[in-house]
Amino acid sequence: MIEVLKKTCFFKGINEKEIDEILKSQLYLVREYKKNEVIANQGEKCNSLSVILEGKAVIQTIYENGKVLTLSNFNVSDVFAEALLFSKDKEYPATVMAVENCKILSFPKQSVLGIMQKNAKFAENMLELLSQKIVILNRKINLVELDSIRRKVCKILLDNYKKNKSYIYKIASKKELAEELGIPRPSLSRELINMRDMGLIEFNLKEIKITNLEGLEDEFFS
């Protein structure tokens, strides 16, 4: 367990001995969830900060028309609910679900506060994490608010190019990309084909490659 915690963002820079002392001095809970089991329901009160010890999970909003918007995918050592824990309402805005068998470690609020008071590096990591989450959330909101599928695709490709100086954008699957953009998968597939026919991109199951950067920028800002 300590090996996984060492890789989490809030234990970054904290050695194994300190982590072991934290686990011995603070309350925490480890629970297991089966594939497709709900970890936390939308609207449920959040009382703890959680980290994935094993497996994968996802946080999704499911709308009445059947559309699914994926807000985040969680892998081993990823954390969630750190912002909710200190919010006024403390309600999950979406559903957290296991996409494969999961083991989750959770620190209740008082334990988190206790660690922050005793370990300055942990407190610094928490503040950094919260700031980064805000940046990511704003990016997703901006994507959802764009007025066309083409502009949404253009934005993620241009943002990736600006950040990584790479023409290649890696994807897990079209399904996950469609959920991130908040659009149906068939609509995404049609638009990718249209953009390929226009000479803007090439794509396969694992990546999308910019072939005309200037043309992509023109489409986004048109």
C-alpha positions in Angstrom: 0.0 0.0 0.0 2.8 2.4 0.8 4.3 1.8 -2.6 1.1 3.0 -4.2 0.7 6.0 -1.9 4.3 7.1 -2.7 3.0 7.6 -6.3 0.0 9.7 -5.4 0.1 13.5 -5.9 -0.5 14.3 -2.2 2.3 12.0 -0.9 4.8 13.3 -3.5 8.2 14.0 -1.9 7.2 12.2 1.4 9.4 9.2 2.2 8.2 5.7 3.1 8.9 6.2 6.9 6.7 9.3 7.1 3.9 7.6 5.1 4.1 4.6 7.4 3.9 6.9 10.5 0.9 8.7 8.9 -1.0 5.4 8.4 -0.3 4.4 12.0 -1.4 7.7 13.5 -4.5 8.5 11.3 -7.8 6.7 10.7 -8.4 5.4 7.2 -10.7 2.8 5.5 -9.9 0.3 2.7 -12.9 -1.0 0.7 -13.2 -3.3 -2.3 -15.7 -2.8 -5.2 -16.7 -5.1 -8.0 -16.7 -4.1 -11.7 -19.6 -1.7 -12.5 -20.3 -1.2 -8.8 -21.1 2.3 -7.7 -18.5 3.8 -5.4 -20.4 7.0 -4.8 -23.8 8.2 -6.1 -24.5 11.6 -7.5 -25.8 13.8 -4.7 -24.3 11.6 -2.0 -22.4 13.4 0.8 -18.7 13.2 0.6 -16.9 12.5 3.9 -13.5 11.4 2.8 -10.6 11.8 0.4 -10.0 8.6 -1.6 -7.1 7.0 -3.6 -7.2 4.1 -6.0 -5.0 1.3 -4.7 -6.1 -1.3 -7.3 -8.2 -1.2 -10.5 -9.8 1.7 -12.4 -12.8 3.9 -11.8 -14.6 6.7 -13.6 -16.7 9.7 -12.6 -19.7 10.4 -15.0 -22.8 12.4 -15.3 -25.6 10.5 -16.9 -28.4 12.7 -18.4 -32.1 11.8 -18.9 -31.6 11.6 -22.6 -29.1 8.8 -22.1 -26.0 10.9 -22.9 -23.0 10.3 -20.7 -20.4 12.9 -19.9 -17.1 11.5 -18.5 -15.5 14.0 -16.1 -12.5 12.0 -15.0 -10.9 8.5 -15.4 -9.1 7.2 -12.3 -6.2 4.7 -12.4 -4.0 3.2 -9.6 -2.6 6.0 -7.4 -5.1 8.6 -8.6 -7.2 10.5 -6.0 -10.7 11.9 -6.0 -13.1 13.9 -3.8 -10.3 16.1 -2.4 -12.1 19.3 -3.4 -15.6 18.1 -2.3 -14.3 17.2 1.2 -13.8 20.9 2.1 -16.8 22.3 0.2 -19.9 23.6 1.8 -22.4 21.2 0.3 -20.0 18.2 0.1 -22.3 16.4 -2.5 -20.8 14.4 -5.3 -21.8 16.2 -8.6 -21.6 13.0 -10.5 -21.5 9.2 -10.0 -18.2 7.4 -9.3 -18.2 3.9 -10.6 -15.7 1.0 -10.8 -14.9 0.1 -14.4 -13.0 -2.9 -13.1 -12.5 -4.5 -9.7 -11.2 -1.8 -7.4 -9.7 -1.3 -4.0 -10.1 2.2 -2.5 -8.4 3.8 0.5 -10.3 6.6 2.1 -9.1 9.2 4.7 -11.9 10.9 6.6 -11.8 14.7 6.8 -10.4 14.8 10.3 -7.5 12.5 9.2 -6.7 14.8 6.2 -6.7 17.8 8.5 -4.5 16.0 11.0 -2.0 15.1 8.3 -1.9 18.6 6.9 -1.2 20.1 10.3 1.7 17.7 10.9 3.2 17.5 7.5 3.9 20.7 5.5 4.7 18.8 2.3 1.4 17.0 2.3 -0.4 20.3 2.8 1.6 21.9 -0.1 0.7 18.9 -2.3 -3.0 19.2 -1.5 -3.1 22.9 -2.4 -1.2 22.1 -5.7 -3.6 19.3 -6.5 -6.7 21.5 -5.9 -5.3 24.2 -8.1 -4.6 21.7 -10.9 -8.1 20.2 -10.6 -9.7 23.7 -11.1 -7.6 24.1 -14.3 -8.7 20.7 -15.7 -12.4 21.3 -14.8 -12.3 24.7 -16.6 -10.9 22.9 -19.7 -13.7 20.4 -19.7 -16.4 23.1 -19.2 -14.9 25.0 -22.1 -15.0 21.9 -24.3 -18.7 21.2 -23.5 -19.7 24.8 -24.2 -18.1 24.9 -27.7 -20.8 25.1 -30.4 -19.7 22.3 -32.7 -18.1 18.9 -32.6 -15.4 20.0 -35.0 -14.4 22.9 -32.7 -14.3 20.6 -29.7 -12.0 18.2 -31.6 -9.9 21.1 -32.8 -9.5 22.4 -29.3 -8.2 19.2 -27.7 -5.7 18.8 -30.5 -4.5 22.4 -30.4 -4.3 22.3 -26.6 -2.2 19.1 -26.8 0.0 20.7 -29.4 0.5 23.8 -27.4 1.3 21.9 -24.2 3.4 19.0 -25.6 4.6 20.3 -28.9 3.3 17.2 -30.5 1.1 16.7 -33.5 -0.1 13.4 -32.1 -2.9 13.1 -29.5 -3.1 9.7 -27.8 -6.6 8.3 -27.0 -7.7 5.3 -25.0 -10.8 4.8 -27.2 -13.3 6.7 -29.3 -15.9 5.9 -26.7 -13.9 7.6 -23.9 -13.0 10.6 -26.1 -16.7 11.0 -27.0 -17.7 11.0 -23.4 -15.0 13.5 -22.5 -16.4 15.8 -25.2 -20.0 15.2 -24.2 -21.1 13.9 -27.6 -22.4 10.6 -29.1 -19.6 8.3 -30.3 -21.1 7.9 -33.9 -21.2 11.7 -34.2 -17.5 11.9 -33.2 -16.6 9.1 -35.7 -18.4 11.0 -38.5 -16.6 14.2 -37.7 -13.2 12.6 -37.5 -13.8 11.1 -41.0 -14.9 14.6 -42.3 -11.8 16.2 -40.8 -9.6 13.5 -42.3 -11.2 14.0 -45.7 -10.5 17.8 -45.4 -6.8 16.9 -44.9 -6.7 18.2 -41.3 -6.0 15.0 -39.5 -5.2 11.3 -39.7 -6.4 8.9 -37.0 -6.5 5.3 -35.8 -7.8 3.5 -32.7 -5.1 4.9 -30.5 -4.2 8.4 -31.7 -5.2 11.4 -33.8 -2.5 13.1 -35.8 -2.6 16.7 -36.9 -1.6 16.9 -40.6 -2.6 20.5 -41.2 -2.0 22.7 -38.2 -2.8 26.0 -39.9 -6.0 24.6 -41.3 -7.0 23.2 -37.9 -6.5 26.6 -36.3 -8.6 28.2 -39.1 -11.4 25.8 -38.4 -11.3 26.4 -34.7 -11.3 30.2 -34.9 -13.7 30.5 -37.9 
